[in-house]
Amino acid sequence: MLPLAAGLLIFRGVYLNSVPASVLPADAAAALFDTFVRFIKEGRKEGRKEGRKEGSRLRQTGWPACSAA
């Protein structure tokens, strides 16, 4: 997940430098970007939590058997 965080940080700088101040003030552009990215970051955290829960469940109960179709 480190590449995702690094990419978002780099893209934030690119985005903020590309938005003209006459169109959108810098602080408003930063708030807009941070609002959208917040959902990506929260989803990533939730995904890690669910992955740990699933891994714990599989260790306790064993791997599910695969059935051939």
mmCIF file as gemmi writes it, N, C-alpha and C atoms, coordinates in Angstrom:
data_model
loop_
_atom_site.group_PDB
_atom_site.id
_atom_site.type_symbol
_atom_site.label_atom_id
_atom_site.label_alt_id
_atom_site.label_comp_id
_atom_site.label_asym_id
_atom_site.label_entity_id
_atom_site.label_seq_id
_atom_site.pdbx_PDB_ins_code
_atom_site.Cartn_x
_atom_site.Cartn_y
_atom_site.Cartn_z
_atom_site.occupancy
_atom_site.B_iso_or_equiv
_atom_site.pdbx_formal_charge
_atom_site.auth_seq_id
_atom_site.auth_asym_id
_atom_site.pdbx_PDB_model_num
ATOM 1 N N . MET Axp A 1 ? 0.812 -1.195 0 1 0 ? 1 A 1
ATOM 2 C CA . MET Axp A 1 ? 0 0 0 1 0 ? 1 A 1
ATOM 3 C C . MET Axp A 1 ? 0.86 1.266 0 1 0 ? 1 A 1
ATOM 4 N N . LEU Axp A 2 ? 2.134 1.075 0.228 1 0 ? 2 A 1
ATOM 5 C CA . LEU Axp A 2 ? 3.041 2.218 0.199 1 0 ? 2 A 1
ATOM 6 C C . LEU Axp A 2 ? 3.089 2.876 -1.178 1 0 ? 2 A 1
ATOM 7 N N . PRO Axp A 3 ? 3.098 2.1 -2.269 1 0 ? 3 A 1
ATOM 8 C CA . PRO Axp A 3 ? 3.082 2.753 -3.59 1 0 ? 3 A 1
ATOM 9 C C . PRO Axp A 3 ? 1.817 3.592 -3.814 1 0 ? 3 A 1
ATOM 10 N N . LEU Axp A 4 ? 0.688 3.134 -3.305 1 0 ? 4 A 1
ATOM 11 C CA . LEU Axp A 4 ? -0.552 3.91 -3.445 1 0 ? 4 A 1
ATOM 12 C C . LEU Axp A 4 ? -0.435 5.235 -2.698 1 0 ? 4 A 1
ATOM 13 N N . ALA Axp A 5 ? 0.046 5.195 -1.477 1 0 ? 5 A 1
ATOM 14 C CA . ALA Axp A 5 ? 0.195 6.419 -0.685 1 0 ? 5 A 1
ATOM 15 C C . ALA Axp A 5 ? 1.187 7.38 -1.336 1 0 ? 5 A 1
ATOM 16 N N . ALA Axp A 6 ? 2.291 6.84 -1.838 1 0 ? 6 A 1
ATOM 17 C CA . ALA Axp A 6 ? 3.29 7.688 -2.496 1 0 ? 6 A 1
ATOM 18 C C . ALA Axp A 6 ? 2.713 8.297 -3.775 1 0 ? 6 A 1
ATOM 19 N N . GLY Axp A 7 ? 1.986 7.497 -4.526 1 0 ? 7 A 1
ATOM 20 C CA . GLY Axp A 7 ? 1.375 7.997 -5.757 1 0 ? 7 A 1
ATOM 21 C C . GLY Axp A 7 ? 0.367 9.092 -5.492 1 0 ? 7 A 1
ATOM 22 N N . LEU Axp A 8 ? -0.446 8.914 -4.465 1 0 ? 8 A 1
ATOM 23 C CA . LEU Axp A 8 ? -1.427 9.941 -4.126 1 0 ? 8 A 1
ATOM 24 C C . LEU Axp A 8 ? -0.745 11.228 -3.677 1 0 ? 8 A 1
ATOM 25 N N . LEU Axp A 9 ? 0.333 11.095 -2.926 1 0 ? 9 A 1
ATOM 26 C CA . LEU Axp A 9 ? 1.058 12.278 -2.464 1 0 ? 9 A 1
ATOM 27 C C . LEU Axp A 9 ? 1.687 13.035 -3.64 1 0 ? 9 A 1
ATOM 28 N N . ILE Axp A 10 ? 2.256 12.294 -4.568 1 0 ? 10 A 1
ATOM 29 C CA . ILE Axp A 10 ? 2.848 12.928 -5.756 1 0 ? 10 A 1
ATOM 30 C C . ILE Axp A 10 ? 1.759 13.572 -6.604 1 0 ? 10 A 1
ATOM 31 N N . PHE Axp A 11 ? 0.655 12.838 -6.826 1 0 ? 11 A 1
ATOM 32 C CA . PHE Axp A 11 ? -0.421 13.37 -7.646 1 0 ? 11 A 1
ATOM 33 C C . PHE Axp A 11 ? -1.059 14.599 -7.012 1 0 ? 11 A 1
ATOM 34 N N . ARG Axp A 12 ? -1.08 14.655 -5.687 1 0 ? 12 A 1
ATOM 35 C CA . ARG Axp A 12 ? -1.634 15.844 -5.001 1 0 ? 12 A 1
ATOM 36 C C . ARG Axp A 12 ? -0.844 17.092 -5.383 1 0 ? 12 A 1
ATOM 37 N N . GLY Axp A 13 ? 0.473 16.974 -5.357 1 0 ? 13 A 1
ATOM 38 C CA . GLY Axp A 13 ? 1.312 18.103 -5.739 1 0 ? 13 A 1
ATOM 39 C C . GLY Axp A 13 ? 1.111 18.503 -7.191 1 0 ? 13 A 1
ATOM 40 N N . VAL Axp A 14 ? 1.024 17.512 -8.063 1 0 ? 14 A 1
ATOM 41 C CA . VAL Axp A 14 ? 0.796 17.788 -9.484 1 0 ? 14 A 1
ATOM 42 C C . VAL Axp A 14 ? -0.551 18.472 -9.671 1 0 ? 14 A 1
ATOM 43 N N . TYR Axp A 15 ? -1.571 17.949 -9.003 1 0 ? 15 A 1
ATOM 44 C CA . TYR Axp A 15 ? -2.916 18.521 -9.123 1 0 ? 15 A 1
ATOM 45 C C . TYR Axp A 15 ? -2.96 19.963 -8.619 1 0 ? 15 A 1
ATOM 46 N N . LEU Axp A 16 ? -2.387 20.199 -7.453 1 0 ? 16 A 1
ATOM 47 C CA . LEU Axp A 16 ? -2.431 21.549 -6.884 1 0 ? 16 A 1
ATOM 48 C C . LEU Axp A 16 ? -1.649 22.55 -7.725 1 0 ? 16 A 1
ATOM 49 N N . ASN Axp A 17 ? -0.582 22.102 -8.369 1 0 ? 17 A 1
ATOM 50 C CA . ASN Axp A 17 ? 0.185 23.004 -9.225 1 0 ? 17 A 1
ATOM 51 C C . ASN Axp A 17 ? -0.493 23.247 -10.574 1 0 ? 17 A 1
ATOM 52 N N . SER Axp A 18 ? -1.386 22.345 -10.973 1 0 ? 18 A 1
ATOM 53 C CA . SER Axp A 18 ? -2.007 22.492 -12.289 1 0 ? 18 A 1
ATOM 54 C C . SER Axp A 18 ? -3.305 23.291 -12.263 1 0 ? 18 A 1
ATOM 55 N N . VAL Axp A 19 ? -3.914 23.464 -11.092 1 0 ? 19 A 1
ATOM 56 C CA . VAL Axp A 19 ? -5.172 24.206 -11.004 1 0 ? 19 A 1
ATOM 57 C C . VAL Axp A 19 ? -4.864 25.701 -10.924 1 0 ? 19 A 1
ATOM 58 N N . PRO Axp A 20 ? -5.36 26.485 -11.888 1 0 ? 20 A 1
ATOM 59 C CA . PRO Axp A 20 ? -5.11 27.929 -11.838 1 0 ? 20 A 1
ATOM 60 C C . PRO Axp A 20 ? -5.825 28.58 -10.644 1 0 ? 20 A 1
ATOM 61 N N . ALA Axp A 21 ? -5.185 29.552 -10.044 1 0 ? 21 A 1
ATOM 62 C CA . ALA Axp A 21 ? -5.765 30.241 -8.884 1 0 ? 21 A 1
ATOM 63 C C . ALA Axp A 21 ? -7.026 31 -9.266 1 0 ? 21 A 1
ATOM 64 N N . SER Axp A 22 ? -7.157 31.383 -10.538 1 0 ? 22 A 1
ATOM 65 C CA . SER Axp A 22 ? -8.363 32.092 -10.971 1 0 ? 22 A 1
ATOM 66 C C . SER Axp A 22 ? -9.561 31.168 -11.051 1 0 ? 22 A 1
ATOM 67 N N . VAL Axp A 23 ? -9.322 29.869 -11.189 1 0 ? 23 A 1
ATOM 68 C CA . VAL Axp A 23 ? -10.406 28.892 -11.267 1 0 ? 23 A 1
ATOM 69 C C . VAL Axp A 23 ? -10.803 28.404 -9.877 1 0 ? 23 A 1
ATOM 70 N N . LEU Axp A 24 ? -9.805 28.081 -9.081 1 0 ? 24 A 1
ATOM 71 C CA . LEU Axp A 24 ? -10.048 27.528 -7.747 1 0 ? 24 A 1
ATOM 72 C C . LEU Axp A 24 ? -8.871 27.903 -6.855 1 0 ? 24 A 1
ATOM 73 N N . PRO Axp A 25 ? -9.127 28.541 -5.704 1 0 ? 25 A 1
ATOM 74 C CA . PRO Axp A 25 ? -8.022 28.874 -4.795 1 0 ? 25 A 1
ATOM 75 C C . PRO Axp A 25 ? -7.285 27.611 -4.334 1 0 ? 25 A 1
ATOM 76 N N . ALA Axp A 26 ? -6.028 27.752 -4.012 1 0 ? 26 A 1
ATOM 77 C CA . ALA Axp A 26 ? -5.188 26.607 -3.657 1 0 ? 26 A 1
ATOM 78 C C . ALA Axp A 26 ? -5.725 25.856 -2.438 1 0 ? 26 A 1
ATOM 79 N N . ASP Axp A 27 ? -6.197 26.574 -1.415 1 0 ? 27 A 1
ATOM 80 C CA . ASP Axp A 27 ? -6.692 25.879 -0.226 1 0 ? 27 A 1
ATOM 81 C C . ASP Axp A 27 ? -7.981 25.12 -0.528 1 0 ? 27 A 1
ATOM 82 N N . ALA Axp A 28 ? -8.818 25.649 -1.405 1 0 ? 28 A 1
ATOM 83 C CA . ALA Axp A 28 ? -10.043 24.945 -1.787 1 0 ? 28 A 1
ATOM 84 C C . ALA Axp A 28 ? -9.722 23.711 -2.624 1 0 ? 28 A 1
ATOM 85 N N . ALA Axp A 29 ? -8.74 23.83 -3.528 1 0 ? 29 A 1
ATOM 86 C CA . ALA Axp A 29 ? -8.33 22.685 -4.337 1 0 ? 29 A 1
ATOM 87 C C . ALA Axp A 29 ? -7.746 21.59 -3.448 1 0 ? 29 A 1
ATOM 88 N N . ALA Axp A 30 ? -6.967 21.981 -2.447 1 0 ? 30 A 1
ATOM 89 C CA . ALA Axp A 30 ? -6.387 21 -1.522 1 0 ? 30 A 1
ATOM 90 C C . ALA Axp A 30 ? -7.481 20.313 -0.713 1 0 ? 30 A 1
ATOM 91 N N . ALA Axp A 31 ? -8.461 21.074 -0.261 1 0 ? 31 A 1
ATOM 92 C CA . ALA Axp A 31 ? -9.564 20.477 0.509 1 0 ? 31 A 1
ATOM 93 C C . ALA Axp A 31 ? -10.367 19.512 -0.353 1 0 ? 31 A 1
ATOM 94 N N . LEU Axp A 32 ? -10.588 19.866 -1.603 1 0 ? 32 A 1
ATOM 95 C CA . LEU Axp A 32 ? -11.324 18.999 -2.518 1 0 ? 32 A 1
ATOM 96 C C . LEU Axp A 32 ? -10.577 17.691 -2.755 1 0 ? 32 A 1
ATOM 97 N N . PHE Axp A 33 ? -9.289 17.793 -3.035 1 0 ? 33 A 1
ATOM 98 C CA . PHE Axp A 33 ? -8.48 16.6 -3.26 1 0 ? 33 A 1
ATOM 99 C C . PHE Axp A 33 ? -8.441 15.724 -2.011 1 0 ? 33 A 1
ATOM 100 N N . ASP Axp A 34 ? -8.221 16.335 -0.852 1 0 ? 34 A 1
ATOM 101 C CA . ASP Axp A 34 ? -8.136 15.579 0.394 1 0 ? 34 A 1
ATOM 102 C C . ASP Axp A 34 ? -9.451 14.887 0.731 1 0 ? 34 A 1
ATOM 103 N N . THR Axp A 35 ? -10.569 15.507 0.382 1 0 ? 35 A 1
ATOM 104 C CA . THR Axp A 35 ? -11.869 14.892 0.629 1 0 ? 35 A 1
ATOM 105 C C . THR Axp A 35 ? -12.036 13.623 -0.198 1 0 ? 35 A 1
ATOM 106 N N . PHE Axp A 36 ? -11.677 13.69 -1.473 1 0 ? 36 A 1
ATOM 107 C CA . PHE Axp A 36 ? -11.791 12.497 -2.321 1 0 ? 36 A 1
ATOM 108 C C . PHE Axp A 36 ? -10.82 11.407 -1.888 1 0 ? 36 A 1
ATOM 109 N N . VAL Axp A 37 ? -9.599 11.792 -1.559 1 0 ? 37 A 1
ATOM 110 C CA . VAL Axp A 37 ? -8.575 10.812 -1.186 1 0 ? 37 A 1
ATOM 111 C C . VAL Axp A 37 ? -8.885 10.166 0.162 1 0 ? 37 A 1
ATOM 112 N N . ARG Axp A 38 ? -9.6 10.884 1.03 1 0 ? 38 A 1
ATOM 113 C CA . ARG Axp A 38 ? -9.941 10.327 2.337 1 0 ? 38 A 1
ATOM 114 C C . ARG Axp A 38 ? -10.702 9.012 2.189 1 0 ? 38 A 1
ATOM 115 N N . PHE Axp A 39 ? -11.607 8.944 1.217 1 0 ? 39 A 1
ATOM 116 C CA . PHE Axp A 39 ? -12.387 7.726 1.021 1 0 ? 39 A 1
ATOM 117 C C . PHE Axp A 39 ? -11.506 6.583 0.523 1 0 ? 39 A 1
ATOM 118 N N . ILE Axp A 40 ? -10.533 6.884 -0.295 1 0 ? 40 A 1
ATOM 119 C CA . ILE Axp A 40 ? -9.6 5.849 -0.752 1 0 ? 40 A 1
ATOM 120 C C . ILE Axp A 40 ? -8.782 5.326 0.425 1 0 ? 40 A 1
ATOM 121 N N . LYS Axp A 41 ? -8.291 6.243 1.262 1 0 ? 41 A 1
ATOM 122 C CA . LYS Axp A 41 ? -7.477 5.832 2.407 1 0 ? 41 A 1
ATOM 123 C C . LYS Axp A 41 ? -8.293 5.025 3.415 1 0 ? 41 A 1
ATOM 124 N N . GLU Axp A 42 ? -9.53 5.45 3.682 1 0 ? 42 A 1
ATOM 125 C CA . GLU Axp A 42 ? -10.375 4.712 4.622 1 0 ? 42 A 1
ATOM 126 C C . GLU Axp A 42 ? -10.721 3.335 4.076 1 0 ? 42 A 1
ATOM 127 N N . GLY Axp A 43 ? -10.998 3.245 2.8 1 0 ? 43 A 1
ATOM 128 C CA . GLY Axp A 43 ? -11.284 1.954 2.181 1 0 ? 43 A 1
ATOM 129 C C . GLY Axp A 43 ? -10.088 1.022 2.249 1 0 ? 43 A 1
ATOM 130 N N . ARG Axp A 44 ? -8.899 1.57 2.073 1 0 ? 44 A 1
ATOM 131 C CA . ARG Axp A 44 ? -7.678 0.769 2.156 1 0 ? 44 A 1
ATOM 132 C C . ARG Axp A 44 ? -7.501 0.218 3.568 1 0 ? 44 A 1
ATOM 133 N N . LYS Axp A 45 ? -7.76 1.068 4.574 1 0 ? 45 A 1
ATOM 134 C CA . LYS Axp A 45 ? -7.638 0.622 5.963 1 0 ? 45 A 1
ATOM 135 C C . LYS Axp A 45 ? -8.656 -0.464 6.283 1 0 ? 45 A 1
ATOM 136 N N . GLU Axp A 46 ? -9.886 -0.284 5.828 1 0 ? 46 A 1
ATOM 137 C CA . GLU Axp A 46 ? -10.927 -1.283 6.072 1 0 ? 46 A 1
ATOM 138 C C . GLU Axp A 46 ? -10.592 -2.593 5.374 1 0 ? 46 A 1
ATOM 139 N N . GLY Axp A 47 ? -10.04 -2.502 4.183 1 0 ? 47 A 1
ATOM 140 C CA . GLY Axp A 47 ? -9.639 -3.704 3.459 1 0 ? 47 A 1
ATOM 141 C C . GLY Axp A 47 ? -8.566 -4.48 4.187 1 0 ? 47 A 1
ATOM 142 N N . ARG Axp A 48 ? -7.619 -3.769 4.789 1 0 ? 48 A 1
ATOM 143 C CA . ARG Axp A 48 ? -6.579 -4.451 5.568 1 0 ? 48 A 1
ATOM 144 C C . ARG Axp A 48 ? -7.177 -5.124 6.787 1 0 ? 48 A 1
ATOM 145 N N . LYS Axp A 49 ? -8.132 -4.441 7.457 1 0 ? 49 A 1
ATOM 146 C CA . LYS Axp A 49 ? -8.765 -5.036 8.637 1 0 ? 49 A 1
ATOM 147 C C . LYS Axp A 49 ? -9.512 -6.302 8.255 1 0 ? 49 A 1
ATOM 148 N N . GLU Axp A 50 ? -10.276 -6.249 7.168 1 0 ? 50 A 1
ATOM 149 C CA . GLU Axp A 50 ? -11.03 -7.421 6.729 1 0 ? 50 A 1
ATOM 150 C C . GLU Axp A 50 ? -10.096 -8.555 6.327 1 0 ? 50 A 1
ATOM 151 N N . GLY Axp A 51 ? -8.982 -8.209 5.705 1 0 ? 51 A 1
ATOM 152 C CA . GLY Axp A 51 ? -8.012 -9.223 5.319 1 0 ? 51 A 1
ATOM 153 C C . GLY Axp A 51 ? -7.423 -9.932 6.527 1 0 ? 51 A 1
ATOM 154 N N . ARG Axp A 52 ? -7.145 -9.17 7.576 1 0 ? 52 A 1
ATOM 155 C CA . ARG Axp A 52 ? -6.626 -9.795 8.794 1 0 ? 52 A 1
ATOM 156 C C . ARG Axp A 52 ? -7.677 -10.689 9.44 1 0 ? 52 A 1
ATOM 157 N N . LYS Axp A 53 ? -8.935 -10.221 9.449 1 0 ? 53 A 1
ATOM 158 C CA . LYS Axp A 53 ? -9.999 -11.04 10.033 1 0 ? 53 A 1
ATOM 159 C C . LYS Axp A 53 ? -10.157 -12.348 9.259 1 0 ? 53 A 1
ATOM 160 N N . GLU Axp A 54 ? -10.146 -12.253 7.928 1 0 ? 54 A 1
ATOM 161 C CA . GLU Axp A 54 ? -10.312 -13.446 7.098 1 0 ? 54 A 1
ATOM 162 C C . GLU Axp A 54 ? -9.137 -14.389 7.287 1 0 ? 54 A 1
ATOM 163 N N . GLY Axp A 55 ? -7.936 -13.855 7.351 1 0 ? 55 A 1
ATOM 164 C CA . GLY Axp A 55 ? -6.766 -14.701 7.569 1 0 ? 55 A 1
ATOM 165 C C . GLY Axp A 55 ? -6.822 -15.401 8.912 1 0 ? 55 A 1
ATOM 166 N N . SER Axp A 56 ? -7.282 -14.701 9.938 1 0 ? 56 A 1
ATOM 167 C CA . SER Axp A 56 ? -7.414 -15.298 11.256 1 0 ? 56 A 1
ATOM 168 C C . SER Axp A 56 ? -8.456 -16.408 11.247 1 0 ? 56 A 1
ATOM 169 N N . ARG Axp A 57 ? -9.567 -16.157 10.568 1 0 ? 57 A 1
ATOM 170 C CA . ARG Axp A 57 ? -10.633 -17.162 10.493 1 0 ? 57 A 1
ATOM 171 C C . ARG Axp A 57 ? -10.142 -18.405 9.762 1 0 ? 57 A 1
ATOM 172 N N . LEU Axp A 58 ? -9.389 -18.2 8.69 1 0 ? 58 A 1
ATOM 173 C CA . LEU Axp A 58 ? -8.894 -19.345 7.932 1 0 ? 58 A 1
ATOM 174 C C . LEU Axp A 58 ? -7.873 -20.142 8.729 1 0 ? 58 A 1
ATOM 175 N N . ARG Axp A 59 ? -7.057 -19.47 9.528 1 0 ? 59 A 1
ATOM 176 C CA . ARG Axp A 59 ? -6.093 -20.198 10.358 1 0 ? 59 A 1
ATOM 177 C C . ARG Axp A 59 ? -6.8 -21.025 11.424 1 0 ? 59 A 1
ATOM 178 N N . GLN Axp A 60 ? -7.925 -20.505 11.935 1 0 ? 60 A 1
ATOM 179 C CA . GLN Axp A 60 ? -8.634 -21.227 12.991 1 0 ? 60 A 1
ATOM 180 C C . GLN Axp A 60 ? -9.452 -22.393 12.444 1 0 ? 60 A 1
ATOM 181 N N . THR Axp A 61 ? -10.042 -22.227 11.278 1 0 ? 61 A 1
ATOM 182 C CA . THR Axp A 61 ? -10.947 -23.262 10.764 1 0 ? 61 A 1
ATOM 183 C C . THR Axp A 61 ? -10.332 -24.09 9.66 1 0 ? 61 A 1
ATOM 184 N N . GLY Axp A 62 ? -9.209 -23.705 9.159 1 0 ? 62 A 1
ATOM 185 C CA . GLY Axp A 62 ? -8.605 -24.409 8.041 1 0 ? 62 A 1
ATOM 186 C C . GLY Axp A 62 ? -9.069 -23.808 6.727 1 0 ? 62 A 1
ATOM 187 N N . TRP Axp A 63 ? -8.327 -24.085 5.667 1 0 ? 63 A 1
ATOM 188 C CA . TRP Axp A 63 ? -8.68 -23.529 4.368 1 0 ? 63 A 1
ATOM 189 C C . TRP Axp A 63 ? -9.953 -24.189 3.857 1 0 ? 63 A 1
ATOM 190 N N . PRO Axp A 64 ? -10.81 -23.429 3.196 1 0 ? 64 A 1
ATOM 191 C CA . PRO Axp A 64 ? -12.028 -24.037 2.661 1 0 ? 64 A 1
ATOM 192 C C . PRO Axp A 64 ? -11.683 -24.993 1.526 1 0 ? 64 A 1
ATOM 193 N N . ALA Axp A 65 ? -12.431 -26.065 1.46 1 0 ? 65 A 1
ATOM 194 C CA . ALA Axp A 65 ? -12.203 -27.044 0.41 1 0 ? 65 A 1
ATOM 195 C C . ALA Axp A 65 ? -12.711 -26.486 -0.915 1 0 ? 65 A 1
ATOM 196 N N . CYS Axp A 66 ? -11.953 -26.717 -1.948 1 0 ? 66 A 1
ATOM 197 C CA . CYS Axp A 66 ? -12.395 -26.273 -3.276 1 0 ? 66 A 1
ATOM 198 C C . CYS Axp A 66 ? -13.189 -27.4 -3.922 1 0 ? 66 A 1
ATOM 199 N N . SER Axp A 67 ? -14.334 -27.059 -4.419 1 0 ? 67 A 1
ATOM 200 C CA . SER Axp A 67 ? -15.137 -28.085 -5.076 1 0 ? 67 A 1
ATOM 201 C C . SER Axp A 67 ? -15.01 -27.925 -6.581 1 0 ? 67 A 1
ATOM 202 N N . ALA Axp A 68 ? -14.814 -29.015 -7.248 1 0 ? 68 A 1
ATOM 203 C CA . ALA Axp A 68 ? -14.707 -28.984 -8.702 1 0 ? 68 A 1
ATOM 204 C C . ALA Axp A 68 ? -16.112 -28.891 -9.282 1 0 ? 68 A 1
ATOM 205 N N . ALA Axp A 69 ? -16.255 -28.056 -10.274 1 0 ? 69 A 1
ATOM 206 C CA . ALA Axp A 69 ? -17.583 -27.86 -10.872 1 0 ? 69 A 1
ATOM 207 C C . ALA Axp A 69 ? -17.892 -28.905 -11.884 1 0 ? 69 A 1
